[in-house]
Amino acid sequence: MKPAPSQPSPTSTNPPQPPARTARTEAIAWLKALGGAFLIWIVLRSFLVEAFRIPSASMENTLLIGDFLFVNKAVFGGELEIPLTGIHCCRLPAFGTARRDEVVIFRSVEDSTPDLNIVKRLIGVPGDTLQMVHDTVIRNGQRLEEPYALHMAETPPPDDQYRAQIRTLQLPQYVGKDAAHYQPTTHDWGPIVVPAEHYWVMGDNRDESYDSRFWGFLPRDHIRGRPLIIYMSVATRPKPSCRC
């Protein structure tokens, strides 16, 4: 007698259970997720958009202490910044150029504050001839109408300690008639020509701004971005007040 053929065992209706996740596995998964989020944040912050807080009164009334901005960094070619190190590298190509009279964010040119972000208005581009006569800016022979500029101090603050530095920085670009006797101040200077790959920037609040009048021309590769919007403000905006 032939043995009866064996019957296939019934298929189980319960799917196989995944192996239990240990605390170590959970920790690794969380670290991977956090690491990925951190890398995405670095890329966005370095190359596209960054939040920025106005640190001083130099741009009143356009921007006030307590204003928080989103800054478009891609327009001028964002650069990778390694957090907490101050190291900048891997700059992307720019698809825009800085324009006269716009507000820009840039890295400080001074060795004592290399990682300080500053906001000013761009007054001169490469090739422009600039001059200031009694606080009035003249660009390429034309007096600038500057409705944004404030001159709030009844007596301009003294600048004697900076005058030698100002002369040293401006003299190579001075195009006046008597370079030997050129003695610029923060209120009267020029004419000077903005060199290639550099800009001239100034704060709107002229009596409270530490800008190109003090430390010279701004290199192109220091510009970081252009303000997009004020997304939060904890300051009270005063009424405009200026001495024209």
C-alpha positions in Angstrom: 0.0 0.0 0.0 1.3 3.4 -1.0 1.6 5.9 1.8 -0.9 8.8 1.6 0.6 11.9 0.2 1.6 14.5 2.8 -0.7 17.4 3.1 0.8 21.0 2.9 0.7 22.7 6.2 -1.9 25.5 6.4 -0.5 29.0 5.7 -0.3 31.2 8.8 -2.6 34.2 8.8 -0.3 36.2 11.1 2.5 38.2 9.3 6.0 37.8 10.7 6.8 40.2 13.5 9.7 42.7 13.0 12.5 42.3 15.5 12.1 44.4 18.6 14.0 47.7 18.4 16.5 48.2 21.2 17.4 51.5 22.9 20.6 51.5 20.8 18.7 51.2 17.6 16.3 54.0 18.6 19.2 56.3 19.5 20.9 55.7 16.2 17.7 56.4 14.3 17.2 59.7 16.2 20.8 60.7 15.6 20.5 60.1 11.9 17.3 62.2 11.7 18.8 65.0 13.7 22.0 64.9 11.6 20.0 65.1 8.4 17.9 68.0 9.7 21.1 69.8 10.8 22.7 69.4 7.4 19.5 70.7 5.7 19.6 73.7 8.1 23.2 74.5 7.3 22.6 74.4 3.5 19.5 76.6 3.8 21.2 79.1 6.1 24.4 79.2 4.1 23.1 79.4 0.6 19.5 80.5 0.5 17.8 82.4 3.4 19.0 83.4 6.9 17.4 85.2 9.8 19.1 88.4 10.9 18.5 90.8 13.8 19.2 94.5 13.5 21.9 95.2 16.1 22.2 99.0 16.1 20.5 102.3 15.4 22.7 103.0 12.3 19.8 102.3 9.8 17.0 104.3 11.5 14.4 105.0 10.4 14.5 102.4 7.7 15.5 99.6 10.1 15.3 99.7 13.9 16.9 97.9 16.7 14.7 95.0 17.4 13.7 94.3 13.7 14.2 90.7 12.6 14.8 90.1 8.9 14.9 87.3 6.5 17.9 87.8 4.2 18.1 86.5 0.6 21.7 85.1 0.4 21.4 83.3 -2.9 21.2 86.5 -5.0 24.9 87.4 -4.3 26.1 83.8 -4.1 25.7 82.2 -0.7 28.8 80.6 0.9 29.0 77.6 3.2 29.6 78.7 6.8 30.7 76.1 9.3 28.9 76.9 12.5 30.9 78.0 15.6 34.1 78.1 13.6 33.9 81.3 11.5 35.2 79.4 8.5 33.6 80.3 5.1 34.0 78.2 2.0 32.3 76.8 -1.1 30.7 80.0 -2.4 28.0 79.6 -5.1 27.9 81.7 -8.2 25.9 84.9 -7.8 22.9 85.5 -10.1 22.5 89.1 -9.2 24.6 92.2 -8.5 24.5 94.8 -5.8 22.6 97.9 -6.9 23.0 101.5 -5.9 20.9 102.7 -3.0 19.7 99.2 -1.9 20.3 97.8 1.6 22.7 94.9 2.0 24.0 92.6 4.7 27.7 92.0 4.8 30.5 90.6 7.0 32.7 93.1 8.8 36.0 94.1 7.1 37.8 94.7 10.3 40.1 92.0 11.8 38.7 92.5 15.3 35.1 91.5 14.3 35.5 89.3 11.2 32.2 87.3 11.9 30.1 90.4 12.7 27.1 90.8 10.2 26.4 94.5 9.4 23.6 96.2 7.5 24.1 99.4 5.5 22.9 101.1 2.4 25.0 100.8 -0.8 25.9 104.3 -2.0 28.6 103.6 -4.6 29.5 100.8 -7.0 32.8 100.2 -8.7 33.8 103.2 -10.9 31.5 105.7 -9.1 33.0 109.0 -8.1 31.8 110.0 -4.7 32.0 113.1 -2.6 30.4 114.5 0.6 30.1 118.2 1.1 28.6 119.2 4.5 26.8 115.9 4.8 25.4 116.0 1.3 26.5 113.1 -0.9 27.4 113.8 -4.5 27.7 110.8 -6.9 29.1 111.1 -10.4 28.5 114.9 -10.2 24.9 114.6 -9.1 23.6 115.6 -5.7 21.7 112.6 -4.1 18.2 113.1 -2.9 18.2 110.9 0.2 14.8 110.9 1.9 16.0 108.0 4.1 19.0 109.8 5.6 18.8 111.2 9.1 21.0 113.9 10.7 19.6 114.0 14.2 22.5 115.4 16.1 22.5 119.2 16.6 26.2 119.1 16.9 27.9 116.4 14.8 29.9 113.9 16.9 33.7 114.6 16.8 35.7 112.4 14.5 39.2 113.7 15.2 40.5 110.3 16.3 39.6 108.8 12.9 40.8 111.5 10.6 44.3 110.1 10.0 42.8 106.7 9.3 40.2 108.1 7.0 42.9 109.9 5.0 45.1 106.8 4.7 42.2 104.7 3.4 40.9 107.3 0.9 44.0 108.8 -0.4 44.8 106.0 -3.0 41.4 106.6 -4.6 41.4 110.4 -4.2 40.9 112.2 -7.6 41.0 115.8 -6.3 43.4 118.5 -7.3 45.6 118.7 -4.1 46.3 115.3 -2.6 49.1 116.6 -0.4 46.7 118.8 1.5 43.7 116.4 1.5 42.2 116.3 5.0 38.9 114.4 4.9 36.4 114.2 7.8 33.2 112.1 8.2 31.2 115.0 6.9 33.4 116.4 4.1 35.5 114.1 1.9 36.3 113.2 -1.7 36.1 113.1 -4.5 37.2 109.5 -4.5 36.6 106.7 -7.0 35.2 103.3 -5.9 37.8 100.6 -6.9 36.9 97.4 -8.8 35.2 94.6 -6.8 34.5 97.1 -4.0 31.5 99.2 -2.8 30.9 102.2 -0.6 28.2 101.8 2.1 26.7 104.1 4.7 24.1 104.0 7.4 20.9 105.9 7.0 21.3 107.4 10.4 24.4 109.3 9.4 25.4 110.6 12.9 25.2 107.1 14.4 26.7 105.0 11.7 30.1 103.4 11.7 30.5 102.8 7.9 32.8 103.2 4.9 33.6 106.7 6.0 35.6 105.1 8.9 36.9 101.8 7.6 37.0 102.3 3.8 35.7 100.3 0.9 33.7 97.1 1.2 35.0 94.1 -0.8 32.5 92.3 -3.0 33.0 88.9 -1.4 32.0 90.3 2.0 28.4 90.9 0.9 26.1 88.2 2.2 22.6 89.1 1.2 19.7 91.4 0.5 16.9 91.9 3.1 13.6 90.2 2.1 11.1 91.1 4.8 10.8 92.2 8.4 9.2 89.1 9.9 9.1 90.4 13.4 9.7 93.8 15.1 9.9 94.5 18.9 10.7 98.2 18.3 8.5 101.2 18.1 9.0 103.1 14.9 9.5 106.8 15.5 8.2 109.5 13.1 10.8 110.5 10.5 12.9 113.4 11.5 15.8 114.8 9.5 17.9 117.8 8.8 18.0 118.3 5.0 
